[in-house]
Amino acid sequence: MRGRSVKVAVVGLVAAIGLIAAACVPPPAPVSKNWSLKATSITSNDSQDEVRVFGACVAIPNCDDEAYLIQIAFKVTIGQANSAETWVVTGDKVNGLSEGETNALSGGQQAAVTFNNIKPLDVLDVFNSSNKLTVFGTYTWAAEEDTINSLTTGANGLATTFKNVLNSLLATATLPSSEQAIINLVLDALFNNIGSLFNVIVSNIPCLGLCDDVLGGAVFVGIGAGGTLGNTLNSLLSSVTIPNIAIPVVDVPPDVQGGGIFTMTGTKNFTQTFSGADGQHTYSFQTGQA
């Protein structure tokens, strides 16, 4: 599988490089924060469960969807060996979701992921060797319940693969000294090496249409930067999009159909549509301090 090339146009590092060079005492380490990513609403654009004959719904027992999210969370610190962590969060079902309906999500339906103790580095922090930049995020699956929940094994297997690849590509890397290099390092590791990242055993074995369906996937990436560095990265990232990545032959893991990139400068909202398995669901996501 070929990786997708992700390129960004960037500017040079701000003039604060000279400040840190002249400083006698390194600035104190930034205060750690807990950050979260959660879904806030869902719209059924096209029901996945429905079967229509001459326009009439004939699905048994109904034409509504039982939608839910699976989030494979990851966290890794650049330059800190074996620092990668991965885990799986499965959201509660949204039962009886009719085509055209929008529901606000609450509680377990949000499939909220919390990333604990992340230091939002600013410009001066980058040049203090005791500070390490953290990259975190999710590979999110939009699912719809059928008879057999066959997705858990695949999600946990992929989480293990994520951990191994992130330890290899980012935990052993050296933190660059420019915004351009920071962004390119992160994006190259996650997307230009996509062949390694998604080289997993297929879990959604044939089950005569009874397995839970996956409409699609998305990747959300957080960069542990705040202050001036975070704002500068935000400007550069405004023109960067998560590439669509087709994963041939298999349904699990699902194709990457988008996502988003963010820093720790404040709350940010995303809208993501997942299309597949004869259905389409649109979710709203929010990331911010937990």
Disulfide bonds with the S-S distance in Angstrom:
Cys57-Cys63 0.89
Cys207-Cys211 1.49
